[in-house]
Amino acid sequence: MKSLNASLICTTLILMLLLSGCFSLLGPGPNSLIRRALNSTKTKQAILFLKGGNATADDSLQISIKDASDSLNETEVGNTFTTDSDHGKAILNASAISLYWKDNDHLVISYDKRLRTFFKNKNVEDVEIMYQAR
């Protein structure tokens, strides 16, 4: 009986360790800042970053528009634009997406048309966004 209980406890511990490892593989990866652009009055910023993938999801390029004083955190998800490589059809690097402020409240995002786009918000934080596929 004691041998059966010990085996059950050991098996349970092994399963718990394996499952906890899987959950960390399925969780979001870290963010890496690529580019930050401030508007002319330095009140808003557009942040282009690479979000690390995991065992089931590709890396992605994302953009967030935030107040100029805010910083990018490790688990943030882009609030403006999200893309990935579409299974390797495009390269995820600093040249895949460019961005610039047309004026204080208008941001232009130019991106490689081979990127797979998940969402493109047209207005975030009172900023109008224009997109150009190239």
C-alpha positions, 0 to 999 in steps of 0.5 A, spaced: 500 500 500 505 504 501 509 503 495 502 504 491 501 511 494 509 513 493 508 511 486 502 515 485 505 521 489 511 520 484 507 520 478 503 526 480 509 530 481 512 528 474 505 530 471 505 537 474 512 538 472 511 536 465 505 540 465 508 547 468 513 546 463 508 546 457 504 552 460 511 556 460 512 554 452 505 556 451 505 563 454 507 569 451 514 571 449 518 577 451 518 584 447 524 587 444 523 594 442 525 596 435 523 603 434 520 608 438 517 615 434 515 621 438 509 626 435 512 633 434 509 635 441 512 629 444 506 627 447 504 621 444 509 615 441 509 610 437 512 603 439 514 598 434 516 592 437 518 584 436 513 580 441 517 573 442 513 567 440 512 560 443 511 553 441 505 554 438 505 561 435 510 565 431 514 571 433 510 578 431 511 585 429 507 589 433 505 597 434 502 600 440 501 608 441 501 610 448 503 617 452 510 619 451 511 618 458 509 610 458 514 605 457 514 598 453 513 592 458 515 585 457 508 582 456 504 588 452 500 586 446 500 592 441 494 596 441 495 598 433 498 593 429 500 586 429 503 582 424 507 576 423 511 572 417 506 568 415 510 562 415 516 565 413 514 569 407 516 575 410 522 577 414 521 580 421 526 585 422 526 593 423 525 594 415 519 590 415 515 596 418 516 603 418 513 609 421 513 616 421 508 622 424 505 626 419 503 631 424 501 631 431 495 626 430 496 622 424 501 616 424 503 613 417 505 606 418 508 602 411 509 595 411 511 589 407 505 586 404 508 579 405 506 580 412 500 577 415 496 582 418 492 580 424 489 587 426 490 594 423 486 599 428 485 606 424 484 610 430 488 609 437 489 614 443 486 620 438 491 618 433 489 617 426 493 611 423 494 611 415 497 604 412 501 603 406 502 596 404 509 596 400 
